[in-house]
Amino acid sequence: MILVTGATGLNGKELLRRLSARGVAVRALVRNPAKAGAIAALPQVEIVQGDMARPETLTAALRDVDRAMLISSSDPMMLDVQSNFIDAAGKAGVKHIVKLSGIMPELDSAFRFARMHGEIEKRLEASGMAFTHLRAGEFMAAYFRQVPAIVAKGAMFLPMDDARIASIDVGDIADIAADVLTSSGHEGKTYPLTGPEALTMTQVAEKLSAATGKTIRYVNVPPEAARQAQLAAGMPPYLADALFELFAERRNGKEAKVWPDAGALLARPPTSFDEFARRNASVFRGEAPPPQV
Ligand SMILES: NC(=O)c1ccc[n+]([C@@H]2O[C@H](COP(=O)([O-])OP(=O)(O)OC[C@H]3O[C@@H](n4cnc5c(N)ncnc54)[C@H](OP(=O)(O)O)[C@@H]3O)[C@@H](O)[C@H]2O)c1
């Protein structure tokens, strides 16, 4: 049995769709069954309720599980929640955990979630279970957060200067995760996953303009102004501070490298930003609701 955590989130849902389409029986860990509607309707998907913040609730979810996909939210609990899951999975006899990690999980990173991913990776490596780290770069879906500004002002406002970033399509991560969970040879491996090109925000805006047929500009904003705008929009201070740290790393070029691993694992070129923008042109024109990010 395969268990997918983070099952109601961006990556978890995509992964469940792929495993279901391949006819693989899979269990989805869901903390709030009211959110499970779309995935519960997928063939071969069994929903089990549990909260990784409360390991005692994971017994049913972990019964007879051989392999698990570990995903949770970028929030203050991420380190505790994922550590709990690793400990509970080890006790339950899980053999292999595939972890969705960050592209730069350094223990001394200036970005708090990178440090947490680094600690979680180390805990998993020391657990005695097999592990595979999927170190993902920025999700292309992150640009859906820019849709309100694009629709209202024809611009995306980001504190990126002229730094480049090699973002990846969540569908590619899901294809790779589905392969890793259903085949062998990935034990003990770490895969940095990016898209096929590192783009400046000016190039991202040009690609969104070409796909939508509308002029979309990139406006560079000072980091502190970006943080104040997020706070004014209601973002919790913890997350606004985390993004402040993240964009400082990005401006330093920390996510500018294009890695070959995604293409090698997919046996095809990873999805380009042009393809992503074309596929979601109606979202960026404001004609379809942005998928949740
Ligand atoms: N954003 C990026 O560009 C990026 C890039 C690389 C890596 N990452 C990493 O990717 C991960 C997030 O992935 P995502 O965007 O696919 O997730 P997401 O859409 O934020 O969803 C998080 C999922 O985790 C579940 N979850 C959180 N806490 C839980 C708990 N205590 N027990 C059970 N389930 C819990 C959530 O359940 P509910 O629906 O109940 O909340 C939800 O299903 C983070 O670790 C982040 O650091 C992000």
The ligand as an ORCA input file, in Angstrom:
! r2SCAN-3c Opt
* xyz 0 1
  N       5.705     26.889     -3.006
  C       6.816     26.471     -3.590
  O       7.213     27.056     -4.628
  C       7.586     25.281     -3.028
  C       8.729     24.831     -3.695
  C       9.409     23.700     -3.201
  C       8.924     23.044     -2.059
  N       7.815     23.512     -1.426
  C       7.320     22.755     -0.258
  O       6.151     22.064     -0.652
  C       5.370     21.778      0.535
  C       3.926     22.189      0.290
  O       3.432     21.442     -0.797
  P       2.037     21.819     -1.489
  O       2.128     23.247     -1.981
  O       1.697     20.735     -2.425
  O       1.074     21.759     -0.247
  P      -0.172     22.701      0.098
  O      -0.986     22.955     -1.141
  O       0.334     23.855      0.897
  O      -1.001     21.725      1.027
  C      -0.469     21.219      2.215
  C      -1.104     19.880      2.490
  O      -0.579     19.353      3.715
  C      -1.682     19.027      4.550
  N      -1.303     19.131      5.953
  C      -0.704     20.176      6.568
  N      -0.558     19.917      7.870
  C      -1.065     18.673      8.089
  C      -1.218     17.860      9.233
  N      -0.831     18.270     10.449
  N      -1.768     16.623      9.089
  C      -2.195     16.212      7.873
  N      -2.096     16.942      6.746
  C      -1.538     18.174      6.867
  C      -2.752     20.039      4.169
  O      -4.007     19.628      4.643
  P      -5.261     20.670      4.770
  O      -5.873     20.707      3.383
  O      -6.135     20.059      5.791
  O      -4.670     21.990      5.186
  C      -2.615     19.986      2.654
  O      -3.200     18.817      2.133
  C       6.020     22.552      1.675
  O       6.818     21.687      2.422
  C       6.891     23.572      0.936
  O       7.961     24.014      1.730
  C       7.138     24.590     -1.883
*
